[in-house]
Amino acid sequence: MMASLPSQSRTPLLVCALAVAWSACAETTGPDEPFSLEFKPLAAPSIVAGDTLRDIDGNAVPLEAIVYNLRGIPLDDAEVTFVAIDSSGSLQIDQASGYIVAAGTGRGTARLVASTGTIQSAPVSLRIIPEPAGAAQSGTIDTLRYSASNPALNTSSALRVRVYRDSANAPVPLYLVRFRLEDLADTVFARFVDDTPRQLPLDPTGGSSITLTGEDGIASRRIRVTPSQLLNPALDSVVVLADVKLRGQNVAGSPVRLVLPVKLRPVS
C-alpha cells in the first residue's frame, strides 16, 4: 500500500501540472492564427423583404466581422463566412462581398452567425419586414408647459410617428426613423431626450435622433427645453421633422412635421 504524500509535497506537483497545461495552451495559437471574432453591429435590425440591408440613409451595407489574433491585433487576411439560420429561407449572402438580400416576400426573424476556422460569433438577430408605404403623425401633441425653476417639468410628452405598409395602416416594426429639429439653432434651448431602448446613438448636438419603430409601427421621441436659454421670449413652439425613407427616398407623408407647442408655466 502506497503512503499518501504530505500536503507540502503535493503542492509543488499541482503547480507543475498547472504550469505544463498553461504552456501547452499558450503554444497552440500563433500570431497569424485567429483567436477571437467580433461580429460588427448591423446597420439596422431589420431588412425589407425583397431588398438588401441598408442604413438610415438608404445605402446598402454589407455584413462585417473582424478577426483578432491572441494579442488583439486584427487579421486582415482571415477568411470569414456568414451563415443565416433562417426559417423563411429567403436570405441570401454573397460571401465575397458580405452583402445580404432578403429575396422574395418571405418574412420572419433570422439569426446571423460569423465564423472563421473553428471560431464562431454569437448569433445576431435580423428581422425580415414588409416594405413601408407611408408615415404619419400618431396621436395628438400636448403643450409643453415648462418651468423656469423646476427642470423636472421641462420634458415633453412623446412625439409619435406611425410607419405603415398599406391602406389598412398595418404597422411596419423595427424600422429606422430619423427625428430632427427643423431649425438646428433650436438646440440652444431644445434637445432630444435619450430615454428609449429602441434608440440608436444620439447625435451629440442633440438636434437629431435615430429611433426604431415598435411592434405597433410607432417611433417616438421627447424634447427637453432649457428655459434659461430661451433667447426668444415670443417662442411658442418647437418644430420636429421625422424622416422615413425607403432606399434613400421619402415614403408618402415623409418628412412628418410635428409641432410641439411650448408655454411658460405660471409661477404658483
Sequence and secondary structure as in RCSB ss.txt:
>XXXX:A:sequence
MMASLPSQSRTPLLVCALAVAWSACAETTGPDEPFSLEFKPLAAPSIVAGDTLRDIDGNAVPLEAIVYNLRGIPL
DDAEVTFVAIDSSGSLQIDQASGYIVAAGTGRGTARLVASTGTIQSAPVSLRIIPEPAGAAQSGTIDTLRYSASN
PALNTSSALRVRVYRDSANAPVPLYLVRFRLEDLADTVFARFVDDTPRQLPLDPTGGSSITLTGEDGIASRRIRV
TPSQLLNPALDSVVVLADVKLRGQNVAGSPVRLVLPVKLRPVS
>XXXX:A:secstr
      HHHHHHHHHHHHHHHHHHHHTT  TTS  EEEE   S SEEETTSB B TTS B    EEEE TTS B 
TT   EEEEEETT  EEE TTT  EEE TT  EEEEEEEEETTEE   EEEEEE    EEEEES    EEE SS 
GGG B   EEEEEESSTT  B  S EEEEEESSGGGGGTEEE    TTB    TTSSEEEEE  TTSEEEE EEE
 GGG   TT  EEEEEEE EETTEE BT SEEEEEEEEE    
